[in-house]
Amino acid sequence: MGWPVISGDYIVGDPKSPVAVVTLASDYQSLNLKNYAICGTCFTENFGIEKVIVNVLSNPRISCLVVCGQESDHFAGQSLLALAENGVSAFGGSKRIIGSEGVIPYLDDIPATAISRFLREIEVIDLVGTTDPAVIQQAIDSCSGKERGEAPELSMPEINEHSWKKYEPEVKKNIMSKIKKG
């Protein structure tokens, strides 16, 4: 199986590097970063994060994830940090990122074992809001590869523009509660 295993908006650098970089809503190409295995965007607090987890875990050399750039409208960066700090709640059958400010922060399309392994094996570096290439590059260069087990074979269902509809009742509930508070 080739790597990366899931398509997305990213570029592959050196697959032997221990570092993955997520630039959130910032243009990763304009940052001219180097010494990473994979570098790309992440806009959503659900499918986007799931893609990051799958591609990071499927390369056993990656042990560090630098989360940087401008935050997305869906709070993907805040949600990634909340995931790293708090994990997920499986209450009600869905895997919800605890403490996420996103509207639909559910990681239901990847196994709970993948989420647990990500939390155990991947160091997440918080540079959310940072767009200075020198600062980001310093974080990349500071990561040293830690031994990880073999890469798990992970897959995800096909995601398209209609995939979010399974969360439509939750979105309506969240939006209505925000309207009532306002």
mmCIF file of the C-alpha atoms, coordinates in Angstrom:
data_MODEL
# 
_entry.id   MODEL 
# 
loop_
_atom_site.group_PDB 
_atom_site.id 
_atom_site.type_symbol 
_atom_site.label_atom_id 
_atom_site.label_alt_id 
_atom_site.label_comp_id 
_atom_site.label_asym_id 
_atom_site.label_entity_id 
_atom_site.label_seq_id 
_atom_site.pdbx_PDB_ins_code 
_atom_site.Cartn_x 
_atom_site.Cartn_y 
_atom_site.Cartn_z 
_atom_site.occupancy 
_atom_site.B_iso_or_equiv 
_atom_site.pdbx_formal_charge 
_atom_site.auth_seq_id 
_atom_site.auth_comp_id 
_atom_site.auth_asym_id 
_atom_site.auth_atom_id 
_atom_site.pdbx_PDB_model_num 
ATOM 1   C CA . MET A 1 1   ? 0.000   0.000  0.000  1.00 0.00 ? 1   MET A CA 1 
ATOM 2   C CA . GLY A 1 2   ? 1.363   3.413  -0.941 1.00 0.00 ? 2   GLY A CA 1 
ATOM 3   C CA . TRP A 1 3   ? 1.653   6.319  1.419  1.00 0.00 ? 3   TRP A CA 1 
ATOM 4   C CA . PRO A 1 4   ? -0.132  8.619  2.019  1.00 0.00 ? 4   PRO A CA 1 
ATOM 5   C CA . VAL A 1 5   ? -3.188  6.414  2.021  1.00 0.00 ? 5   VAL A CA 1 
ATOM 6   C CA . ILE A 1 6   ? -5.868  9.131  1.936  1.00 0.00 ? 6   ILE A CA 1 
ATOM 7   C CA . SER A 1 7   ? -6.069  11.879 -0.665 1.00 0.00 ? 7   SER A CA 1 
ATOM 8   C CA . GLY A 1 8   ? -6.162  15.504 0.393  1.00 0.00 ? 8   GLY A CA 1 
ATOM 9   C CA . ASP A 1 9   ? -4.622  18.955 0.019  1.00 0.00 ? 9   ASP A CA 1 
ATOM 10  C CA . TYR A 1 10  ? -0.999  18.214 0.933  1.00 0.00 ? 10  TYR A CA 1 
ATOM 11  C CA . ILE A 1 11  ? 2.483   17.673 -0.399 1.00 0.00 ? 11  ILE A CA 1 
ATOM 12  C CA . VAL A 1 12  ? 4.817   14.837 0.492  1.00 0.00 ? 12  VAL A CA 1 
ATOM 13  C CA . GLY A 1 13  ? 8.349   15.696 1.530  1.00 0.00 ? 13  GLY A CA 1 
ATOM 14  C CA . ASP A 1 14  ? 10.713  13.064 2.921  1.00 0.00 ? 14  ASP A CA 1 
ATOM 15  C CA . PRO A 1 15  ? 8.606   10.032 3.990  1.00 0.00 ? 15  PRO A CA 1 
ATOM 16  C CA . LYS A 1 16  ? 11.405  9.124  6.442  1.00 0.00 ? 16  LYS A CA 1 
ATOM 17  C CA . SER A 1 17  ? 10.962  12.375 8.382  1.00 0.00 ? 17  SER A CA 1 
ATOM 18  C CA . PRO A 1 18  ? 9.331   12.075 11.837 1.00 0.00 ? 18  PRO A CA 1 
ATOM 19  C CA . VAL A 1 19  ? 7.233   15.213 11.254 1.00 0.00 ? 19  VAL A CA 1 
ATOM 20  C CA . ALA A 1 20  ? 3.823   15.921 9.750  1.00 0.00 ? 20  ALA A CA 1 
ATOM 21  C CA . VAL A 1 21  ? 2.697   19.539 9.410  1.00 0.00 ? 21  VAL A CA 1 
ATOM 22  C CA . VAL A 1 22  ? -0.883  20.804 9.299  1.00 0.00 ? 22  VAL A CA 1 
ATOM 23  C CA . THR A 1 23  ? -1.136  24.438 8.186  1.00 0.00 ? 23  THR A CA 1 
ATOM 24  C CA . LEU A 1 24  ? -4.884  24.612 8.870  1.00 0.00 ? 24  LEU A CA 1 
ATOM 25  C CA . ALA A 1 25  ? -6.363  27.313 6.565  1.00 0.00 ? 25  ALA A CA 1 
ATOM 26  C CA . SER A 1 26  ? -2.967  28.755 5.550  1.00 0.00 ? 26  SER A CA 1 
ATOM 27  C CA . ASP A 1 27  ? -1.325  28.045 2.204  1.00 0.00 ? 27  ASP A CA 1 
ATOM 28  C CA . TYR A 1 28  ? 1.402   25.524 2.985  1.00 0.00 ? 28  TYR A CA 1 
ATOM 29  C CA . GLN A 1 29  ? 3.195   26.100 -0.321 1.00 0.00 ? 29  GLN A CA 1 
ATOM 30  C CA . SER A 1 30  ? 3.859   29.771 0.417  1.00 0.00 ? 30  SER A CA 1 
ATOM 31  C CA . LEU A 1 31  ? 5.615   28.868 3.694  1.00 0.00 ? 31  LEU A CA 1 
ATOM 32  C CA . ASN A 1 32  ? 8.476   27.045 1.898  1.00 0.00 ? 32  ASN A CA 1 
ATOM 33  C CA . LEU A 1 33  ? 8.966   24.580 4.752  1.00 0.00 ? 33  LEU A CA 1 
ATOM 34  C CA . LYS A 1 34  ? 11.318  21.592 4.603  1.00 0.00 ? 34  LYS A CA 1 
ATOM 35  C CA . ASN A 1 35  ? 12.314  18.436 6.511  1.00 0.00 ? 35  ASN A CA 1 
ATOM 36  C CA . TYR A 1 36  ? 8.760   17.082 6.909  1.00 0.00 ? 36  TYR A CA 1 
ATOM 37  C CA . ALA A 1 37  ? 7.125   13.859 5.761  1.00 0.00 ? 37  ALA A CA 1 
ATOM 38  C CA . ILE A 1 38  ? 3.812   15.469 4.796  1.00 0.00 ? 38  ILE A CA 1 
ATOM 39  C CA . CYS A 1 39  ? 2.516   19.026 4.916  1.00 0.00 ? 39  CYS A CA 1 
ATOM 40  C CA . GLY A 1 40  ? -0.994  20.219 4.124  1.00 0.00 ? 40  GLY A CA 1 
ATOM 41  C CA . THR A 1 41  ? -4.174  21.951 5.117  1.00 0.00 ? 41  THR A CA 1 
ATOM 42  C CA . CYS A 1 42  ? -6.992  20.877 7.434  1.00 0.00 ? 42  CYS A CA 1 
ATOM 43  C CA . PHE A 1 43  ? -10.208 22.871 7.374  1.00 0.00 ? 43  PHE A CA 1 
ATOM 44  C CA . THR A 1 44  ? -12.742 20.705 9.218  1.00 0.00 ? 44  THR A CA 1 
ATOM 45  C CA . GLU A 1 45  ? -13.084 19.406 12.745 1.00 0.00 ? 45  GLU A CA 1 
ATOM 46  C CA . ASN A 1 46  ? -14.294 15.997 11.587 1.00 0.00 ? 46  ASN A CA 1 
ATOM 47  C CA . PHE A 1 47  ? -13.339 14.555 8.193  1.00 0.00 ? 47  PHE A CA 1 
ATOM 48  C CA . GLY A 1 48  ? -10.253 16.766 7.935  1.00 0.00 ? 48  GLY A CA 1 
ATOM 49  C CA . ILE A 1 49  ? -8.920  15.590 11.298 1.00 0.00 ? 49  ILE A CA 1 
ATOM 50  C CA . GLU A 1 50  ? -9.753  11.985 10.428 1.00 0.00 ? 50  GLU A CA 1 
ATOM 51  C CA . LYS A 1 51  ? -7.689  12.279 7.238  1.00 0.00 ? 51  LYS A CA 1 
ATOM 52  C CA . VAL A 1 52  ? -4.783  13.737 9.219  1.00 0.00 ? 52  VAL A CA 1 
ATOM 53  C CA . ILE A 1 53  ? -4.944  10.882 11.745 1.00 0.00 ? 53  ILE A CA 1 
ATOM 54  C CA . VAL A 1 54  ? -5.064  8.190  9.055  1.00 0.00 ? 54  VAL A CA 1 
ATOM 55  C CA . ASN A 1 55  ? -2.171  9.622  7.023  1.00 0.00 ? 55  ASN A CA 1 
ATOM 56  C CA . VAL A 1 56  ? -0.026  10.276 10.102 1.00 0.00 ? 56  VAL A CA 1 
ATOM 57  C CA . LEU A 1 57  ? -0.574  6.835  11.617 1.00 0.00 ? 57  LEU A CA 1 
ATOM 58  C CA . SER A 1 58  ? -0.042  5.035  8.321  1.00 0.00 ? 58  SER A CA 1 
ATOM 59  C CA . ASN A 1 59  ? 3.584   6.208  8.249  1.00 0.00 ? 59  ASN A CA 1 
ATOM 60  C CA . PRO A 1 60  ? 5.375   4.548  11.205 1.00 0.00 ? 60  PRO A CA 1 
ATOM 61  C CA . ARG A 1 61  ? 8.198   7.095  11.073 1.00 0.00 ? 61  ARG A CA 1 
ATOM 62  C CA . ILE A 1 62  ? 5.954   10.049 11.946 1.00 0.00 ? 62  ILE A CA 1 
ATOM 63  C CA . SER A 1 63  ? 5.845   10.766 15.669 1.00 0.00 ? 63  SER A CA 1 
ATOM 64  C CA . CYS A 1 64  ? 5.277   14.534 15.690 1.00 0.00 ? 64  CYS A CA 1 
ATOM 65  C CA . LEU A 1 65  ? 2.471   16.708 14.306 1.00 0.00 ? 65  LEU A CA 1 
ATOM 66  C CA . VAL A 1 66  ? 3.020   20.462 14.039 1.00 0.00 ? 66  VAL A CA 1 
ATOM 67  C CA . VAL A 1 67  ? -0.335  22.284 13.967 1.00 0.00 ? 67  VAL A CA 1 
ATOM 68  C CA . CYS A 1 68  ? 0.172   25.806 12.639 1.00 0.00 ? 68  CYS A CA 1 
ATOM 69  C CA . GLY A 1 69  ? -1.268  28.514 10.411 1.00 0.00 ? 69  GLY A CA 1 
ATOM 70  C CA . GLN A 1 70  ? -4.481  30.479 10.498 1.00 0.00 ? 70  GLN A CA 1 
ATOM 71  C CA . GLU A 1 71  ? -7.389  28.754 12.195 1.00 0.00 ? 71  GLU A CA 1 
ATOM 72  C CA . SER A 1 72  ? -10.170 27.509 9.930  1.00 0.00 ? 72  SER A CA 1 
ATOM 73  C CA . ASP A 1 73  ? -13.813 28.567 10.246 1.00 0.00 ? 73  ASP A CA 1 
ATOM 74  C CA . HIS A 1 74  ? -14.529 25.072 11.598 1.00 0.00 ? 74  HIS A CA 1 
ATOM 75  C CA . PHE A 1 75  ? -11.956 25.313 14.417 1.00 0.00 ? 75  PHE A CA 1 
ATOM 76  C CA . ALA A 1 76  ? -9.912  22.422 13.041 1.00 0.00 ? 76  ALA A CA 1 
ATOM 77  C CA . GLY A 1 77  ? -6.795  23.558 14.927 1.00 0.00 ? 77  GLY A CA 1 
ATOM 78  C CA . GLN A 1 78  ? -8.570  24.065 18.238 1.00 0.00 ? 78  GLN A CA 1 
ATOM 79  C CA . SER A 1 79  ? -10.255 20.699 17.736 1.00 0.00 ? 79  SER A CA 1 
ATOM 80  C CA . LEU A 1 80  ? -6.940  18.920 17.041 1.00 0.00 ? 80  LEU A CA 1 
ATOM 81  C CA . LEU A 1 81  ? -5.490  20.431 20.217 1.00 0.00 ? 81  LEU A CA 1 
ATOM 82  C CA . ALA A 1 82  ? -8.613  19.505 22.202 1.00 0.00 ? 82  ALA A CA 1 
ATOM 83  C CA . LEU A 1 83  ? -8.332  15.962 20.858 1.00 0.00 ? 83  LEU A CA 1 
ATOM 84  C CA . ALA A 1 84  ? -4.666  15.728 21.906 1.00 0.00 ? 84  ALA A CA 1 
ATOM 85  C CA . GLU A 1 85  ? -5.461  17.082 25.367 1.00 0.00 ? 85  GLU A CA 1 
ATOM 86  C CA . ASN A 1 86  ? -8.871  15.563 26.124 1.00 0.00 ? 86  ASN A CA 1 
ATOM 87  C CA . GLY A 1 87  ? -9.497  12.680 23.725 1.00 0.00 ? 87  GLY A CA 1 
ATOM 88  C CA . VAL A 1 88  ? -12.998 11.721 22.647 1.00 0.00 ? 88  VAL A CA 1 
ATOM 89  C CA . SER A 1 89  ? -16.240 10.848 24.360 1.00 0.00 ? 89  SER A CA 1 
ATOM 90  C CA . ALA A 1 90  ? -18.022 7.832  22.944 1.00 0.00 ? 90  ALA A CA 1 
ATOM 91  C CA . PHE A 1 91  ? -21.293 8.683  24.697 1.00 0.00 ? 91  PHE A CA 1 
ATOM 92  C CA . GLY A 1 92  ? -24.305 7.892  22.522 1.00 0.00 ? 92  GLY A CA 1 
ATOM 93  C CA . GLY A 1 93  ? -22.317 5.867  20.003 1.00 0.00 ? 93  GLY A CA 1 
ATOM 94  C CA . SER A 1 94  ? -20.507 8.825  18.415 1.00 0.00 ? 94  SER A CA 1 
ATOM 95  C CA . LYS A 1 95  ? -16.872 9.753  19.051 1.00 0.00 ? 95  LYS A CA 1 
ATOM 96  C CA . ARG A 1 96  ? -17.016 13.467 19.916 1.00 0.00 ? 96  ARG A CA 1 
ATOM 97  C CA . ILE A 1 97  ? -13.844 15.478 20.517 1.00 0.00 ? 97  ILE A CA 1 
ATOM 98  C CA . ILE A 1 98  ? -14.044 16.629 24.137 1.00 0.00 ? 98  ILE A CA 1 
ATOM 99  C CA . GLY A 1 99  ? -13.712 20.409 24.398 1.00 0.00 ? 99  GLY A CA 1 
ATOM 100 C CA . SER A 1 100 ? -13.933 21.120 20.668 1.00 0.00 ? 100 SER A CA 1 
ATOM 101 C CA . GLU A 1 101 ? -15.531 24.426 19.692 1.00 0.00 ? 101 GLU A CA 1 
ATOM 102 C CA . GLY A 1 102 ? -16.451 23.057 16.259 1.00 0.00 ? 102 GLY A CA 1 
ATOM 103 C CA . VAL A 1 103 ? -20.083 22.497 15.309 1.00 0.00 ? 103 VAL A CA 1 
ATOM 104 C CA . ILE A 1 104 ? -19.696 18.816 14.339 1.00 0.00 ? 104 ILE A CA 1 
ATOM 105 C CA . PRO A 1 105 ? -16.491 17.509 16.014 1.00 0.00 ? 105 PRO A CA 1 
ATOM 106 C CA . TYR A 1 106 ? -17.179 13.813 15.466 1.00 0.00 ? 106 TYR A CA 1 
ATOM 107 C CA . LEU A 1 107 ? -14.561 11.245 14.437 1.00 0.00 ? 107 LEU A CA 1 
ATOM 108 C CA . ASP A 1 108 ? -16.980 8.442  13.597 1.00 0.00 ? 108 ASP A CA 1 
ATOM 109 C CA . ASP A 1 109 ? -15.412 7.226  10.354 1.00 0.00 ? 109 ASP A CA 1 
ATOM 110 C CA . ILE A 1 110 ? -12.185 5.854  11.824 1.00 0.00 ? 110 ILE A CA 1 
ATOM 111 C CA . PRO A 1 111 ? -11.793 3.185  14.518 1.00 0.00 ? 111 PRO A CA 1 
ATOM 112 C CA . ALA A 1 112 ? -11.480 4.160  18.178 1.00 0.00 ? 112 ALA A CA 1 
ATOM 113 C CA . THR A 1 113 ? -8.230  2.157  18.232 1.00 0.00 ? 113 THR A CA 1 
ATOM 114 C CA . ALA A 1 114 ? -6.758  4.556  15.645 1.00 0.00 ? 114 ALA A CA 1 
ATOM 115 C CA . ILE A 1 115 ? -7.724  7.553  17.767 1.00 0.00 ? 115 ILE A CA 1 
ATOM 116 C CA . SER A 1 116 ? -6.197  5.927  20.871 1.00 0.00 ? 116 SER A CA 1 
ATOM 117 C CA . ARG A 1 117 ? -3.005  5.125  19.015 1.00 0.00 ? 117 ARG A CA 1 
ATOM 118 C CA . PHE A 1 118 ? -2.777  8.693  17.672 1.00 0.00 ? 118 PHE A CA 1 
ATOM 119 C CA . LEU A 1 119 ? -3.150  10.072 21.208 1.00 0.00 ? 119 LEU A CA 1 
ATOM 120 C CA . ARG A 1 120 ? -0.525  7.670  22.566 1.00 0.00 ? 120 ARG A CA 1 
ATOM 121 C CA . GLU A 1 121 ? 2.097   7.850  19.850 1.00 0.00 ? 121 GLU A CA 1 
ATOM 122 C CA . ILE A 1 122 ? 1.941   11.308 18.252 1.00 0.00 ? 122 ILE A CA 1 
ATOM 123 C CA . GLU A 1 123 ? 3.282   14.459 19.908 1.00 0.00 ? 123 GLU A CA 1 
ATOM 124 C CA . VAL A 1 124 ? 1.178   17.461 18.877 1.00 0.00 ? 124 VAL A CA 1 
ATOM 125 C CA . ILE A 1 125 ? 2.924   20.838 18.781 1.00 0.00 ? 125 ILE A CA 1 
ATOM 126 C CA . ASP A 1 126 ? 0.622   23.862 19.143 1.00 0.00 ? 126 ASP A CA 1 
ATOM 127 C CA . LEU A 1 127 ? 1.501   26.698 16.784 1.00 0.00 ? 127 LEU A CA 1 
ATOM 128 C CA . VAL A 1 128 ? -2.116  27.559 15.904 1.00 0.00 ? 128 VAL A CA 1 
ATOM 129 C CA . GLY A 1 129 ? -2.174  31.122 14.582 1.00 0.00 ? 129 GLY A CA 1 
ATOM 130 C CA . THR A 1 130 ? 1.538   31.094 13.718 1.00 0.00 ? 130 THR A CA 1 
ATOM 131 C CA . THR A 1 131 ? 2.335   31.812 10.067 1.00 0.00 ? 131 THR A CA 1 
ATOM 132 C CA . ASP A 1 132 ? 5.996   32.799 10.466 1.00 0.00 ? 132 ASP A CA 1 
ATOM 133 C CA . PRO A 1 133 ? 7.922   30.208 8.431  1.00 0.00 ? 133 PRO A CA 1 
ATOM 134 C CA . ALA A 1 134 ? 11.036  30.539 10.634 1.00 0.00 ? 134 ALA A CA 1 
ATOM 135 C CA . VAL A 1 135 ? 9.084   29.688 13.803 1.00 0.00 ? 135 VAL A CA 1 
ATOM 136 C CA . ILE A 1 136 ? 7.328   26.756 12.121 1.00 0.00 ? 136 ILE A CA 1 
ATOM 137 C CA . GLN A 1 137 ? 10.604  25.467 10.640 1.00 0.00 ? 137 GLN A CA 1 
ATOM 138 C CA . GLN A 1 138 ? 12.249  25.638 14.075 1.00 0.00 ? 138 GLN A CA 1 
ATOM 139 C CA . ALA A 1 139 ? 9.436   23.460 15.479 1.00 0.00 ? 139 ALA A CA 1 
ATOM 140 C CA . ILE A 1 140 ? 9.842   20.979 12.620 1.00 0.00 ? 140 ILE A CA 1 
ATOM 141 C CA . ASP A 1 141 ? 13.599  20.805 13.155 1.00 0.00 ? 141 ASP A CA 1 
ATOM 142 C CA . SER A 1 142 ? 13.171  20.318 16.925 1.00 0.00 ? 142 SER A CA 1 
ATOM 143 C CA . CYS A 1 143 ? 11.191  17.106 16.491 1.00 0.00 ? 143 CYS A CA 1 
ATOM 144 C CA . SER A 1 144 ? 13.147  13.927 16.873 1.00 0.00 ? 144 SER A CA 1 
ATOM 145 C CA . GLY A 1 145 ? 11.817  10.593 15.734 1.00 0.00 ? 145 GLY A CA 1 
ATOM 146 C CA . LYS A 1 146 ? 10.545  8.360  18.493 1.00 0.00 ? 146 LYS A CA 1 
ATOM 147 C CA . GLU A 1 147 ? 10.146  4.666  17.878 1.00 0.00 ? 147 GLU A CA 1 
ATOM 148 C CA . ARG A 1 148 ? 6.621   3.690  16.923 1.00 0.00 ? 148 ARG A CA 1 
ATOM 149 C CA . GLY A 1 149 ? 5.113   0.339  16.196 1.00 0.00 ? 149 GLY A CA 1 
ATOM 150 C CA . GLU A 1 150 ? 4.209   -0.789 12.728 1.00 0.00 ? 150 GLU A CA 1 
ATOM 151 C CA . ALA A 1 151 ? 1.817   1.412  10.811 1.00 0.00 ? 151 ALA A CA 1 
ATOM 152 C CA . PRO A 1 152 ? -1.739  0.162  11.122 1.00 0.00 ? 152 PRO A CA 1 
ATOM 153 C CA . GLU A 1 153 ? -3.686  -0.486 7.974  1.00 0.00 ? 153 GLU A CA 1 
ATOM 154 C CA . LEU A 1 154 ? -6.427  2.104  8.109  1.00 0.00 ? 154 LEU A CA 1 
ATOM 155 C CA . SER A 1 155 ? -9.035  3.156  5.644  1.00 0.00 ? 155 SER A CA 1 
ATOM 156 C CA . MET A 1 156 ? -11.871 5.627  5.552  1.00 0.00 ? 156 MET A CA 1 
ATOM 157 C CA . PRO A 1 157 ? -15.154 5.594  3.688  1.00 0.00 ? 157 PRO A CA 1 
ATOM 158 C CA . GLU A 1 158 ? -15.405 7.885  0.684  1.00 0.00 ? 158 GLU A CA 1 
ATOM 159 C CA . ILE A 1 159 ? -16.043 11.453 1.831  1.00 0.00 ? 159 ILE A CA 1 
ATOM 160 C CA . ASN A 1 160 ? -17.849 13.925 -0.399 1.00 0.00 ? 160 ASN A CA 1 
ATOM 161 C CA . GLU A 1 161 ? -19.804 17.176 -0.124 1.00 0.00 ? 161 GLU A CA 1 
ATOM 162 C CA . HIS A 1 162 ? -22.828 15.331 1.269  1.00 0.00 ? 162 HIS A CA 1 
ATOM 163 C CA . SER A 1 163 ? -21.041 13.335 3.995  1.00 0.00 ? 163 SER A CA 1 
ATOM 164 C CA . TRP A 1 164 ? -21.778 15.949 6.665  1.00 0.00 ? 164 TRP A CA 1 
ATOM 165 C CA . LYS A 1 165 ? -25.533 15.402 6.249  1.00 0.00 ? 165 LYS A CA 1 
ATOM 166 C CA . LYS A 1 166 ? -25.452 12.514 8.708  1.00 0.00 ? 166 LYS A CA 1 
ATOM 167 C CA . TYR A 1 167 ? -24.741 15.202 11.327 1.00 0.00 ? 167 TYR A CA 1 
ATOM 168 C CA . GLU A 1 168 ? -27.506 17.548 10.152 1.00 0.00 ? 168 GLU A CA 1 
ATOM 169 C CA . PRO A 1 169 ? -29.710 17.106 13.272 1.00 0.00 ? 169 PRO A CA 1 
ATOM 170 C CA . GLU A 1 170 ? -26.699 17.864 15.512 1.00 0.00 ? 170 GLU A CA 1 
ATOM 171 C CA . VAL A 1 171 ? -25.784 20.943 13.452 1.00 0.00 ? 171 VAL A CA 1 
ATOM 172 C CA . LYS A 1 172 ? -29.347 22.286 13.657 1.00 0.00 ? 172 LYS A CA 1 
ATOM 173 C CA . LYS A 1 173 ? -29.432 21.677 17.427 1.00 0.00 ? 173 LYS A CA 1 
ATOM 174 C CA . ASN A 1 174 ? -26.087 23.460 17.942 1.00 0.00 ? 174 ASN A CA 1 
ATOM 175 C CA . ILE A 1 175 ? -27.052 26.399 15.751 1.00 0.00 ? 175 ILE A CA 1 
ATOM 176 C CA . MET A 1 176 ? -30.442 26.781 17.451 1.00 0.00 ? 176 MET A CA 1 
ATOM 177 C CA . SER A 1 177 ? -28.827 26.759 20.899 1.00 0.00 ? 177 SER A CA 1 
ATOM 178 C CA . LYS A 1 178 ? -26.418 29.514 19.782 1.00 0.00 ? 178 LYS A CA 1 
ATOM 179 C CA . ILE A 1 179 ? -29.297 31.582 18.395 1.00 0.00 ? 179 ILE A CA 1 
ATOM 180 C CA . LYS A 1 180 ? -31.224 31.270 21.678 1.00 0.00 ? 180 LYS A CA 1 
ATOM 181 C CA . LYS A 1 181 ? -28.163 32.364 23.686 1.00 0.00 ? 181 LYS A CA 1 
ATOM 182 C CA . GLY A 1 182 ? -27.562 35.381 21.415 1.00 0.00 ? 182 GLY A CA 1 
# 
